[in-house]
Structures are given as structure tokens and as C-alpha cells.
């Protein structure tokens, strides 16, 4: 028994430690600490403000006293009493002077962080505030110290006074000024990305101002730019001006007309090249007879003249692309080859094949992040099918979770055996984005999925695919794959060039992207939530996209029967299309649908039909789709969907049937999961380890983009009002038939919308059965009548029927 007492004592000590740890790390303790720091910062701030008015009167009374002085001091005038007077004297005179307010600002940041009001990097905030405080202390003393010689206030405190004297003694006044200015520019360059462009513009303006006349303003029809025409020489006579004017007319395809201010140039206004809105935008170079004064002003205002190329990114010209430091760099990115494992697997493969009297000429291995590919060349006369049939035997000899035999390898005279590595590596999104292939790619819509078995970055161009079908069992990497696709697009495209339509029936997968609504997202007009979650709004959004598709085709037709959106945008950028005639820059639109199976089971044909239209036609006008589902069955991935989605990604699935449904071939059932996928486009099939991008990384990227200046609103799709279905007999669902729910279950179980079925099962007359069918149609359970054929049933199973019935209640 004596031996147990120390153990009990240690246990009590451990519990006591945990209690104290929980106390100090609890939200309540942190919040109270934040309140205390906040109150102290406010108190110190008031005492420092009071110091400006009462410091002279209090200085002799508090000079040399510490904050812990407990004696009586009479006649203190500071608003915060004796402690405030002592504190403000220490902060203002003994420390950093006026710049000590930066220290109080940092204290407020700490308080807000502890109170969980704002979230930011305290280290970054501390470094910036400290540098600014030190620099401001020295700069204020150097610039204004002479004005406070006889004052009770040291404008920069003792620190500023000492440092200013040191700099002046060593570098003189001009040198000290240059040092202070240089440090200021360095600080601004670090904390503000616009400093470098501003300095470049400043030096360029200074350089251009030498030896040149005051510029003359030029305007285009839309008053979009103010440009300047500068004379080559200072001394020009009227002939030189006329020659210069003729040169401008000859070069009108790259310059805009001048707006003349001199009365001497009135005669030359006939030579202006103007295009009226009602004239053909392509008819450049026509000389238009001058109208009266008002007419000429209107022509200059409403016409358009070809000038410098249009920049679609100009409105968000200061947009900064996400940086690599937002992504996590995993240590396991460096692939280290385990030669012992590789040789052991080689020997086991050879031994197993020899056991079945299969001789091979050679075997070589290619090591990937999660899979090693062993390529063998069998002896002459060996049938390939014989090796393929040994798949399970080879897997057992290798003690592998599952292997995949590719016989033969496409484009090679070998047979491939893919074996999972015992120590798989993580393929980080950082390694993909930082790769040379991604950085130098010129794809219109680059999607970087991950790395192949040969450790090469695997990229595809969504604009050429043109749509992508993604499927796999739950937890095999579909959500990570979607995030990888979105991330690779965000790192490459400007908000003016790309818009997303995100459809998320699960309501949690894409909510993290709502912060970039005013940069990259598109939605219906007057819609609050940028992420579409309600299936009714999904139907409206998809139909709105079909309307957008038709509108874009009309624009391509009016622009001269152009073939695709790339040609159209090039023509618009070169100012060959008139915005006054409805032409506009067309960004790519990528529609991403997660849990497609849930939408199909809920809305059926109402979802499938607009998707089929978009998949068939929208490629040429820059609208592309990515659809993901965890139920790769033929009822979800129908023939219509498969026919229009030639590019497919298959994560691990349970059965070979599911693999054939997605890829039209087996193989997805032999994957090992955790991002292991097969990419198929046409007859080619590639095994890829999907890049891993975690939720915190996606959150950092979204916040980085969302905190920048965005457009006033999200990109608005055309308004779609929907078509009201004519309800027979003005059906009122508030007065449902008592047999309504039973009839609904009957129809869903039999998947046959027949009035005669209701008559037979419930022994009711035709009129009542007809009313029940009308109510079922109004509730969205069955479709409209189709003559002698049974009605189409929209609800596929009882589970979704119960959801529909609960909604009606």
C-alpha cells in the first residue's frame, strides 16, 4: 500500500496542472485578459492626449517618479490622475514621444485578438508597429525637434533625440534626411504593393516633363481614356501643324482623334475620323462631314475610334494573384526511392511468373509518389492473357492491397504492373503550382490534377476537354480533386477572365469560396447566396446559363460568324467590336456541380435537360462544366451525360460495374484510394495521384483574394423567370385528398404515373383518381400528361418522397 501513495500524488499533481492549463487557455480567460488590455490601452491613450495640454504643468511634479511611487503628489492636472501623469511622462518623454501611440495601437490589436473580434498575425503586426514607431520617433525629432526645444514635450522622446544626434554627427543633416527618406520608402515598399508602381510613375513623369510642351488632351467616344499628343519640337509653324495632322489621319488605326483647342485649327476638324453608333463599326477611315457644334460634340462623345487595345483587367488593375506561401509545403514531396522494396517486388514478380512457367526478358521499375510501375517484356510466344489472369496471384506474392495489370502498355511493347508503395508520398498543391510546367503553361483553363507515376505534373486544359465528369466512392478524394481544380484556376486567371458557378447540394463543400463572390463568382440577379444549394434555384441557374449561352452565340454571329469565344474576345480587345451595339468582353464560365446524384434524384429531367444543352453547345462560347458524383450508376450517369462528357476522372469505386459506368473500362475498382485516380479522355487512360490541398489552404487563398478590391457585385447571369406549369383545375395543395400520400408512395414504388393504377389499387372512381394525379403533378412528384402514355415520375425513391412530403407540410 505504501507504494501506491506516490502514484496517487502524481495523479493529483497531473490533474491540478491540467486544471490550471484549462483555466489559462479557456475562452473566458482570454476574453477577460483582452478586456483588461483594452481598458489599459484606452487609459494610457487618454493620459497621453491629456499630456499635450497638462504636461508642462505636471512635468516638474512627476519628473523622476516611477509608476510604483505611492507617495502623495499635489496639484496634478492630468485627466487620468497621478498614475496617468507619470505614465504619460514616461511614454512621451522617456520613450518614443508621439510615436508611442503605435505601441497603444498594437495593444488594441492584441486585445481584439484575445477577444476573438478580429483575426490577424500578431507577429506581423508587432514588427510593422515597432518599425513605424522607431522610424517616426527619429523622423519627428529630426524634422520638428528644433520647434520643441523649450517645450515640456520631446516630440520624438529620448530615443528620437539620441538617435537623431547620432545620425547628424555621423552623416550630417543632408545625409540624415536621405537615410530617413530611404527607410520610409523601404517601409512603404514592404507594407504597400502600390509603392513601386507609384515611384515608377513619379520618375517617368519627371523624365517626360523635360523639354516638352503642355500636352493636348485626346478622348475616345466612350470617354474611357485621356491621352496626350505631344509635339516633337517646341517651335512649329502652321505648315508643320498641318503635316502633323495629316500623319495622325494616316495612323488613325492606332491613334484616337485630337480634340483641338486652338482657333487656328478649326479648319482641320473635317479630317477627324469618327464612327457613329448607327454606322458599321468596321468601316474605319471614312471622313464624315462636320455638323454643327452640338452635332460634333455628340459624335465625339458617342462614336468610337480604334485606339490602344482594350484591357479587360483594367477595372481590377491592382489585383494580386495568390502567392505560393499560402500553400503548405510537405516534407514528403522529395521522392526517395526504396531500392530494397523495389528489388524485393521485382524478385517476387519474377518468381510468381516462373512458377506458372512464364519467362521474361527484362523488368524495369518506375517509382511514383504512391505507385511503382514495373514494366516487363515476356519471352516470345507468351500469351498476354495468361499474365493478366495472374493478377490476384501476383498481388498475394507482393502482399499488396491491390495491383493493376496493363497489358499491353499503350505505345510500348511491354506489360505494366502497378504496385502500391509501402510508404506513399503526399503530392502537395505547392509542388504542382510551383512547377515549371504549370508556371509556363499557356492553357486557357489549366487544371493541374496531380502527378503521374513518372512524377510529372499532370495538367489538362478544360477549354479543350471541354467538360469533366468526376466520380468515386465516398471519402476517396472527390472534394479534394474539386478544390485542386478550382485552386489551379485561381492561381492562373484574373477575375475578369473567369467566373465560377458553384452548385453545392451538401451546403458545406463550397461555402468556403463565398468570400470571393465579387471576384470570381457568378449568380442570378438579386440572389443573396453566391453558392447555389437549393435545387429549385439550381434549375433556375442552369436555365439561366442556357440563356447566357444563346446570348453569346448571338454575339458571335453579329461579330461576323466567329467560331469561338477566344476569337471573339481577341476582336473585342483590338476594338473591332462596338460596345454600343451590345458587344462585351466574355469571361470563361466554369460550372461546378457537387453531388450530382442528389440533384438527379430530386429534380430528374429538369436538371438533366439544361445540363445536356450546355454540354452539347456551350463549349464554343466559353461555358464549361465539372460534375462530381459519388453514385456512378446508370440512372445517374445516363447515356446523354456520358456522350457529352468525354473527359472523365474516376477515383476508387467499389465494383467493376461502377468503373465501367464511369470509364467504359475496368480499373477504378483496383485503385488504392486517398486521391488515387484514373483520368480518361478518348482511348487514353492515365493514372494520377491527385494533388492534396487542405481546407486551411483553401481558406487562406479565398481570404487573400476576398480581402482585395473586387467588383461592385458578383457577375450576374441573365434573369430566368421560369415557366409556370398550367395546373389542371387550379389545384390547391392546401386541400389535399386524404389518399394523397398513399397515392404518392404507390406511384414512386411502381415508378409509373398512371391514373388507372390509382383507380385499381384504391378502388376509387376516375374523377377522384384524376384529381389525385393533378395534385401529384402540382407537388412535382409526377410530370404532365403525355396522352395515352403514363406520366413521368420525378421522384426516384421513397427517401426523397418523404423529403418532398415534409416540404409540402
N, C-alpha and C positions, 0 to 999 in steps of 0.2 A: 504493500500500500504506500510505503514511503516513496517509492519510485514514481508514482503517478502524480504527486503534487507538483513537481516542476513542470510536467506536461500541461497540467491544468492551468498553471500560472502563465505559461507561454501562450496558451489558447486565449486566456483573458486579455493578455497584452496585445495579441493579434487583433482581437475583436475591438479593443479600445483604439488601436491605430486605425482600423477601418472606419470606425465611427467618426474619428477626427478628420480622416480623409474625406469621407462623405460630406461632413459638415462644410469643409472649406471648398469643396468642388460643387456644392449644391447651387441650383439656380437662385435660390433666395439669398444665399450669402453673397454671391457675385452681384446680384441686383442691389443689395444694401451697400456693398462696397462702392459700386458705381454711383449711387446716390450721394455717398459721403464725398467722393472725389468731385462730383459735380458741384456740390454745395461749397466745397473749399475753393474750387476754381472761380465760382461766381463771387465769393467773398474776397478773394485775392484781386480779382478784376476790379471790384468796386473800390478797394483800398488804393489800387494803382491809379484809377481815374481820379479819386479824391486827392492823390498826391500832387497832381497838376495844379490844384487850387490851394492846398493847405500845406504843401511840402516845405515851403520856405519858413512858415511859422513853426512847424514841428521839428525841423531838422536839428536845431540845437538841443532839443529835449530828448531826442531818441538816438542821437549820434553815438555809436559805440555800444548800444544796448542789443542784447540777443533776444530771440523770441521767447526764451525761458526766463526772462527777467520778471521777478514777481514784486518788485518794489512799486511804490506809488509814483506816478508821473502826472503832474498837474498841468492843466491848460492844453491838452491835446485837442486839436481841431479836426483831425482826420475823421471822416464819416464813419469809419469802422472801429474807432477807439484806439487804445494804446497798442494792442496787438496788430491792428491793421496798419498803424503808422510805422511801427518797427518793421513789419513785413514789407510794406511798400518801399521803405527806405533801402532795405537790403536788396530787393529785386531791382529797383530803378537805379540806385547809385552804386551799390557794391557789385552788382552782377552785370547785366547786359542792357540796362537802360530801357528805352521804349520797346526794343525788340523782345523784351521778356514776355510780351503778350503772346508771342509764338509758343512759349512754354505753357501758358494757360490754355492755348488752343489745343495743344497735344493732350493736356489733362482732360479736356472736354471729350476728345476723341476716345480716350481710354474709358471714360465714364460711359459713353454711349455704347462702346463695345461690350462692357461688362453688363450693361442693362439690356443688351440684345436689341438695341434700337437700330444700329447700323452695323454692317459687317465690312471691314476693310483690313488691310495689312498694317498692323501696328508698327512693325519694323520699318516698313517703307515710310509710314507717316512720321516716325521718330527721326529717321535720317533726314527727310526733307525739312522738317521743322527745325532741327538742330542747325543744319547748314544755313537756312534762311536767317535764323536768329543770330548766328555768329557773323554772317556777312552784313546784315542790317546794322548790327552794333558798330562795326568798323566803318561802314559807309556813312552812317549818320554822324558819327564823330568827325570824320574827315571833312564832310561837306558842310556841316552846320555847327561843329563844335565851337567855333570862334564866337558864335552868337550866344552861347550859354556859359561864357567864362565866368560871369558874375552872378550866375543863376544858381539856385539850390538844386537844380536838376542837371545831372550828367546825361545828355541826350542818348549817349551810347553806353553809359555805365563805365565802371572802371576798366572792364575788358576792352571796350572800344577805345578808351583814352590811351591805354598802354599799347595796344596793337597798332593804333594809328601813328603814335610817336615812333614805334619801332620801324614801321614801313617808311615813314617820311625821312628818318635818319639814314636808312639804307638806300632808298631809291629816289628820294626827293618827291616833291609834290606831283610833277607830271608822271613819274613812274608809279607812284601810289595810285593815282587816278586810273592809269591804264590797267593796273593789277585789279582794282575794284571792278572796273568795267568788264575786263576779261572774265573774272569769276562770275559776274552777273550773267553774261552771255552763256557761259558753260552751264550754269544752273538752269537757265531758261531752256537751253537745248535739251537737257535731261528730262525736265518735267513737262515740256510742251513741245509736241511734234511739229507745230507750225512755225517754230522759231527759225529753222533752217530755210524754208521757203520764203519767209519774210525777209531774212537777211539777203538771200539771193536776189529777191525783187528789189530791195533797197539799193544794193550795189549796182544792179543792172540799170535802175532809173538814174542813178548818179552818172553812170557811164554814158547813157544815151543822151543825157541832157547837155553834154559838151558840144558846142559848135552847131547846134541845131535850132531851127525855128520853132515857134509855138505850133503844136500840131493842129491840123484841121480835122474835125470830127466827121466820121462816116457812120452811117446807120444802114442796117438792112431793113427789109419790110416788116419783120416781126419785132424790131427794136431789141433784138436779143444781144447784140454786141455793140460796143462803142470802140471803134478802131480809129487809128490816126494815120493820116497820109503826111509824110514828112518830105520837104523839098531837099534835093540833093545839094543845092548851093544857096547861099544867103542872098545873092544878087541875081535876080532873074527879071528880064523884061517881059512884055506881053507876048512876044513870039515864043519864048521859052515856055510860058504857061500854056499856050495853045498846043505846042508839041507834046508837053507832058500830058495834057488832056487826051490827045489822040492815042498816046501809049496806053493810057488807062482804059480807053474803049476797046483797044485791040486785046487787052488782057482781061476782059470782063469775066471770063470763065473762072478766074481765080481771085478776083477782087470785087468789092462792093462799090456802088456809086458814091461819089462825093457829094456832100451837102455844102454847097458853096455859100460863103458869107459876103464876098466882095461884090459890089455892084458892077464891077468891070466884067464879071464872069457870067452875067445874066444871059448873054447870047449863047453860051456854051451849054445851057441846060437842055437843049434839044438832043444832045448826044447821050443823055443818060439812058442806060439800058434798064428798063423796068418791065416786070411781068405782072400783069393784073391777075387777080384771083380767077376771073372767068376765062382768061386765056390759057392755052395749053402750057403746062409747066415746063415742058421740054423745049418749047420754042424760044431758045435763047438767042440773043443778038439782034432782035427786032428793034428798030428805032420807032418809038411811039411819039406821035406829035404832041407837043406840050399843050396842056389845058390851061384853064385859068388858075390863079394862085391856089385856091382851095382844092381844085382838082389835082394839082401837082402834089400837094401835101398828102392827100388821101392815097394817091398812087404810091408815094414813098412809104407811107405807113402800112398799107395793105398788101402791096406787092412783095415779092421775094426775089432776091438776086443771089446767085450762087456765090458763096464765099468760102471761107475755110471749112473743112469737114465738120459735121455735127458730132459733138461728143456726148453720148448718152449718159456718161458717168459724171457730167459736169455738175449736176444738182447735188450730188454727194461726192464732190471732188476731193474732200478731205477724208474719205473713208479709208480706214487702215485694215488690211487683211489680217486675219488671226495669225499669231506668231507660233513658232514651234514650242516655245516654253509652256504653252497651255496644255500640251500633251505629255503624258508620263512616259519616261524612257526606262524600259525594263532592262535589268542586268542580263536577262537571258536572251537578249537579241543576238549576242555573239554566238554563232553556232559552233560548238565544239564537237568534233567527231569522236565517237566512242569506237575505237578500232577493235577492241575486244568483242563488243556486242556485234559489230559488223562482221567480223571473221567467224564468230560463232554461228550467226544466222546463215552465212554462206555455206559453211560446212553442213549445217542441218538440212539446208535445201538440197545440196548435192547428195547427201546421204539418203534422204527420203526418195529422191528421184531414182537413185541407183537401186534402191530396194524394189522399185517397180520396173527395173531394167530399162531405165531411160538415161541414156548417156548425154552429156552436154559438152560442147566445145569450149565455152567460156562463160564467165559470170562476172559482172561488174556492178558496183553499188553507187547510187546517187543519194546522198543524205539530205533530207529536207528538214524543216522545223519540227514536224510531228510524224512524218512518214519517210521511210527509206525505200527507194525503188531499186530492186535487184533485177537486172536485165540478163537473161540467159539466151544462149544460142544452142539449140539442141542439135544432136548429130543428124546427119541426113537419114531420111526415112522415118523419123519420129513424127507421129501424128499430133497436131496441136490439141485436138480434142482430148487426147489421153492425158495431157498435162493439166488442162482445165478441170478435168474430173477429179484431180487430186487436191483440190483447193482445201478441203477440210483436213486432209492428212498432213499437208504442209503446215497449216495453222496449228495443228496439235503438236507437231515436232518443234515448232518455233515457240510454243506456249504463248501465242499472240492472241489478243482479244478478237481479232478478225483480220483476214487478209483479202486482197483483191487481185485477181489474175487478169491481165490484159493480154489477150492472145489473138492476133499479133499486135505489137505496138504500131500505131499509125505512122506510116512513113519510115519505119525501121524494120529490119529483118530479125527482130528479137521478140522475146516474150517477157512481159513485165510482171513482176510480183511485188506488190506494195505491202510493206510490213510496218505496223506502228512502232515508233521508237519507245523504248522503256522510259526515257526521260524527255517528254515532249517540251518544246520551247514555245514561249508566248511570242506571237508576231504582234508587235505593238503598232499602233497607228502612227506613232512618231517615226518609226523606221520607214514606213510607207511614204508619208508626206515629205520626209527629208531626203528621200531617194532621188537620184539624178533623173531617173525615168519620169517620175511624177513631176518634178520641177521643170523639166524641159518638154513635157508633153504639150502638144497643140490640139488636143481633143476639144471638141465643142462642149461636151458634157462628160468630163472624165470621172469615172467611178473606179477607185482603187479598192479591190476586194481583199487583197492579201498577198501571200507569197506561194509560189508553186513548189513542187518537190525539188526543183533545182535552185531554190532560194531566189528566184527572180520575182520582182514586183509584178503582180498580175493586174492589168488595167484594161478597161473596156470603155468604149465611147457610147453612152446612152443614146446620143443623137443618131447613131448608125444602127443600133440594135433592132428596132427603135423602142421596144418595150421590154420589161423584165418581169418574169414570173419567179417568185421565191417561195419555196415550200419546205417543210420539215416538221418533225415531231416537236412537241413542247420541250423547251429547255435545251435545244440543240444549236442555238445561235442565230435565230432569225432576227431578233431585235437588235443584236449587236451588228449583224450584217446590214440592217437598215440604217443604223447610226453611222456605220462606216461609209455607206454610200452618201449619206447627207453630209458628213464631215468632209469627205473628199471634194464634194461640190462647193461647200462653203469656203474651203481654202483656195479655190481656184477662180471663182466667179464673183463679179461685182454685183451688188444688189440691183443695179439697173439691167443686168444681163440675165437674171434668173429669178424665178418665183416658184415657191412650193405651194401645193395644195395638200395639206396633211389630213388624212381621214383616219380616225382612231376610235373604233367602237369600244375598245377596252378603257378609254378615257385616261390612261396613265402613261402610255408609251411616248407620246409626242408632246405632252403638256410642257416638257422642259424647253421646247422651242417657241413657246408663245411669246417670249421676251423679244424675239427678232421679228415680231409681226410687221413693224413699219419698215423693215429692211428687205426681207425675203419672202414673206407670206402673202398669199392671195386668198380672198374670201368674197362672199356675197355682199352686196351693199347693205349697210345698216345691220350687219351681223356683229354681235359683240365678241363671241369667242372665235379666235382665229383657227383653232383646231376643231375640225368637224367631228362630232361624236354622235349626234342624233341621226338615226337612219333616214328620217324624213328630210332633214337638211342635206344628208348625203345625196339623196335623189335629186334635190333641187340643185346642188352644186355640180353634179355630173351633167345634168341637163344644161346648166349654165355654161359648162365647159364646151359642150357641143355647139352652143350658140356662139361662143368665142371662136371656136374652130371655123364655123361657117363665115363669121365676120372676117377672119383672117384670110380665108380663101377669096373672099370678095375683094379684099385689099390687094392681094397678089394679082388677081385678074385685072383690076383697074390700073395696076402699076405696069402693065404690059405683059400679062400672062407669064409671070415669073414662076419658076418651078419650086422654089423652097424659100423658107424664111431667111436663110443666110444671104441669098441673092437680094432679097427684098431689103434687108437691113443695110447691106452694102450700098444699095442705091439710095436709101434714105440718108445714110451718113454722108454720102457725097452730094447731098442736096439736090437730087434729081426728082424728088417727090415733094409735092406741096402739102404741108400740114393743114392748110386752109381747106383742102379737099378731103380731109378726114384721115390722111396718112399719118402714121405714128411709128415710133420705134417699137418693135415687137420682141419682148424678152422671152426666153425659153420658159415654159411652164412644165414642172415635173410634178405629177400627181402620184402620191404615195399612199397606198391603202394597206393598213394592217388588219389582220383578222378578216380577210375577205369572206371566209366561210360564214361568219356570223351575219354579214350583210346579205349574202345569198339566201340563207335560211330565213332571214327576217323579211326581206323585200323581194327576193326572187328576180323575176324578169324586169322589174322596174330598175334594178341595179345593173343587170347583165346587159340590157339593150344599149343604154348610153355608153357603157364601157366598151362594148363591141364596136360601136360607131367611132369612138375616139381611137381605139386600137387600129381600126381599118384605115382611117383617113388622116388622123391628126399629125402623123409624122412630118409631113412636108411643111406644116405651119408651126412647128416647134413645140408641140404638146406631146409629152411622153409620160408613160405610166410605169410604176413599180408596184406590183401586187404581191402581198405575202399572205400565206395561209398555213395553218397547222393541220388541216384536214385535206390531204391531197387525194380526194375521191372523185370519181367521175361525175357525181352530182354537183360538186363544187367547181372543179376544173373541167368545164364542159368542152365539147369539141370546138365551139365558137371561140372560147377563150384561148385554147391551145393553138388554134390556127393563126391567131393574131399576136401570139407571144412566142416568137421563135427562140428568143434568148431565155434560158431558164437556169435557176440556181437551186440545187437540191441539197439540203442539209440531211442529216441522218433520219431515216424513216424506219418504221417497224418491219414492213413487209416488202417483198419484191413487187407486189401488185402496185403499192403506192409509188415505188421507184419508177415503174413503167408508166404510171399515170403522169408523173412529172416529166421524166426524161425520155420516155418511149424506149427505155432500156433498163436493165438491172444495174445495180451498183450503189445506189444511195442507201440501200439496206445494209451494206457492208462498211459504211463509214464508221468512224470511232467517236463521233460527237465532238462537243466543245469547239465548234467553229469549223470542223472538217466538212468540206463541201465539194460538190461537183458542179462545174459550170458547163452548160451545153448550149451551143449555137450551131444549128445545122447538124452536120455529122461529127463535128469536133466535140470532144469532151475532155475537160481539164480538171485535175484535182488541185484544190487550193486550200490553204489554211487561212481562214478569214482573219483579218486584222482585228485586234481587240481594242475597243475604245470604251472605257468605263463611263458610268453615269457622271461622276465628278468632272471628268474631262469634257464631256458634252456640255455640262453646266457652265464650266469656265468659258468655253468657246461662245456659247449663247450669250452669256453676260458681257463678254468682251465686245461682241457685235451690238448687243442691245443697248449698251451704255453710250454708243456713238450716236451722232446725229443721224436721224432717219428721215424718211418721207413723212409728210403730214398724216397720211393714213396708209393702211395696207393696200396692196394692189387690188382693185375692185374688178370682179368678174361681171359680165353682163347680168342684168336682173332677169330672173326667171320667176314668173308668177305661177306657173303650173297650170294644168288643165283640170278644171272641175269635172269630175265624172258625173254624168247625169244619173241621179238616183231615182229608180223607178218608184213612182207613187209617193215621192217626198218622204223617204224613210226617216223615222225619228228613232234613234237608238236609245233615247231615254225611256222608251216604252217597248222594250224587247219582249218577244214571245217567251213564255215560260220554258219552252223547249229549245231556246236559242243556244245555250251552252252545250246541251246534249247533241244537238244537230251539228254544232261546230266540231265537236270531238269525233262524231261519226264521219264527217266529210274529211277531216285530217287523217283519220286512221285508214280510210279507204282510198284517200288521195283521188277522189272523184267527186266533182261538183255537180251532182245530178239531183234534180228535183224529185224524180221518181224514186230515187234511193231513200230520200226522206219520207216520202209517202209510204213506202213499203215497211220501213223499219219502225216508224212511229204510228202507223195506221191513221194518218190524217188525210184530209182532202187536198185536192190540187191547189186550191186557193191559199190555204194556210201554209202548205209546203212552199208555194211561190213566194209568200211574204217572208218566210224564214230565209229563203235563198237571197231575197233582196236585202235583208238585214245582214246576212253574212257578207254580201258584196260591199255594203256600206261600211262594214267593220274592217274591210281589207283582208278577209280570210279567203275569199274566192274572187275570181275575176269576173268581168262582164260576160253576158250570154254570148254564145257562139253558134246560134241556130240549133241544129239537131245534135251538135257535139256537146259533151259535158264541159262545164266551166273549168277553167284552170284553177288549181288550188295553190295559193301563195304561201301558206304556212306548211312547212315540211314535216314537223313532228309535234308531239304533244307538249314538249317543254316550251317551245316558242308560242304554242297556242295559249298556254297558261299565262305567259307574259302579256300576250295581246288582250286576253280577257281581263287581266288585272288592270291594264291600262284603261280599258273601257269602263271599268268600275270606278 
